[in-house]
Amino acid sequence: MSEVDYKAFLKHAKENTSRLQKQTKGVGADYFKLHTDAMADGALSKKDKELMSLAIAISTRCEGCIVSHLADAKDSGATIDEVVETVNIAIMMSGGPAIVYGGKALEAAEQYYGVDLK
């Protein structure tokens, strides 16, 4: 099992985000409004948008984004199988770096879903 506690990692990242939003005032608030509006259900469901965001987070190698979008995808009803297929898409689009960060996403998914993917 992972040495990283991804739930604690996400809690810490959210604390940092709150600090950033408070200090950057309008810039932070505007970004988070954009995020909220973009992720709302529309032609695509919030779940699908979270899975798309997870694939992009893996491709851009952002651990905070990976954990955040994984947690939100799960909360939006994504299954572990959908997460694994999302990792497959990120690998297809990003190659080697996505192998490393896709592994991190699956490691975090083990904690969030309470499964062992080994």
C-alpha positions as CSV (number, residue, x, y, z in Angstrom):
1,M,0.0,0.0,0.0
2,S,1.1,3.6,-0.5
3,E,3.1,5.6,1.9
4,V,1.1,8.7,0.8
5,D,-2.2,9.4,2.6
6,Y,-4.0,10.8,-0.4
7,K,-7.0,11.9,1.6
8,A,-4.7,13.9,3.9
9,F,-2.9,15.2,0.8
10,L,-6.2,16.5,-0.6
11,K,-7.2,18.1,2.7
12,H,-3.8,19.9,2.8
13,A,-4.2,21.0,-0.9
14,K,-7.6,22.4,-0.2
15,E,-6.3,24.3,2.8
16,N,-3.6,25.8,0.5
17,T,-6.2,26.6,-2.1
18,S,-8.3,28.4,0.4
19,R,-5.2,30.4,1.5
20,L,-4.4,31.2,-2.1
21,Q,-8.0,32.3,-2.9
22,K,-8.1,34.6,0.1
23,Q,-4.8,36.2,-0.8
24,T,-5.3,36.6,-4.5
25,K,-8.8,38.0,-4.0
26,G,-10.5,38.5,-7.3
27,V,-8.1,36.4,-9.3
28,G,-8.7,33.4,-7.2
29,A,-12.4,33.9,-6.9
30,D,-12.7,34.3,-10.7
31,Y,-10.8,31.1,-11.3
32,F,-12.9,29.1,-8.9
33,K,-16.1,30.5,-10.4
34,L,-14.8,29.4,-13.8
35,H,-14.1,26.0,-12.3
36,T,-17.6,25.7,-10.8
37,D,-19.3,26.8,-13.9
38,A,-17.3,24.5,-16.2
39,M,-17.8,21.4,-14.0
40,A,-21.6,21.8,-13.7
41,D,-23.8,19.3,-15.4
42,G,-24.7,20.3,-19.0
43,A,-24.4,18.4,-22.2
44,L,-21.7,16.4,-20.4
45,S,-22.4,15.2,-16.9
46,K,-20.2,16.3,-13.9
47,K,-19.0,12.8,-13.7
48,D,-17.8,12.8,-17.3
49,K,-16.1,16.2,-16.8
50,E,-14.3,14.9,-13.7
51,L,-13.0,11.9,-15.5
52,M,-11.9,14.1,-18.4
53,S,-10.2,16.4,-15.9
54,L,-8.5,13.3,-14.2
55,A,-7.0,12.3,-17.6
56,I,-5.7,15.8,-18.2
57,A,-4.3,16.0,-14.6
58,I,-2.4,12.8,-15.2
59,S,-1.2,14.1,-18.6
60,T,0.0,17.4,-17.1
61,R,1.5,15.6,-14.0
62,C,-0.4,17.5,-11.3
63,E,-0.7,15.4,-8.2
64,G,-3.1,17.8,-6.5
65,C,-5.3,17.9,-9.6
66,I,-5.2,14.1,-9.8
67,V,-6.4,13.6,-6.3
68,S,-9.0,16.3,-6.4
69,H,-10.6,15.1,-9.6
70,L,-10.4,11.5,-8.6
71,A,-12.3,12.3,-5.3
72,D,-14.8,14.4,-7.2
73,A,-15.2,11.8,-9.9
74,K,-16.0,9.2,-7.2
75,D,-18.4,11.6,-5.5
76,S,-20.1,12.1,-8.9
77,G,-20.7,8.4,-9.3
78,A,-17.6,7.2,-11.3
79,T,-16.8,3.6,-10.8
80,I,-13.3,2.2,-10.3
81,D,-13.5,0.6,-13.7
82,E,-14.2,4.1,-15.2
83,V,-11.2,5.5,-13.4
84,V,-9.0,2.7,-14.7
85,E,-10.2,3.3,-18.3
86,T,-9.6,7.1,-17.8
87,V,-6.0,6.2,-16.8
88,N,-5.7,4.2,-20.0
89,I,-6.8,7.2,-22.1
90,A,-4.2,9.4,-20.3
91,I,-1.5,6.9,-21.0
92,M,-2.5,6.6,-24.7
93,M,-2.4,10.4,-25.0
94,S,0.7,11.1,-22.9
95,G,2.9,8.0,-23.0
96,G,5.6,7.4,-20.4
97,P,4.9,10.3,-18.0
98,A,1.3,9.1,-17.8
99,I,2.5,5.7,-16.8
100,V,4.1,7.2,-13.7
101,Y,1.2,9.6,-12.9
102,G,-1.5,7.1,-13.9
103,G,0.1,4.8,-11.3
104,K,-0.2,7.5,-8.7
105,A,-3.9,8.0,-9.7
106,L,-4.6,4.2,-9.3
107,E,-2.7,4.2,-6.0
108,A,-4.9,7.1,-4.8
109,A,-8.0,5.3,-6.2
110,E,-7.2,2.2,-4.1
111,Q,-7.5,4.5,-1.0
112,Y,-10.7,6.2,-2.1
113,Y,-12.5,3.1,-3.4
114,G,-11.1,0.7,-0.7
115,V,-9.9,-1.8,-3.3
116,D,-6.6,-3.5,-4.1
117,L,-5.7,-3.1,-7.8
118,K,-2.5,-5.1,-7.5
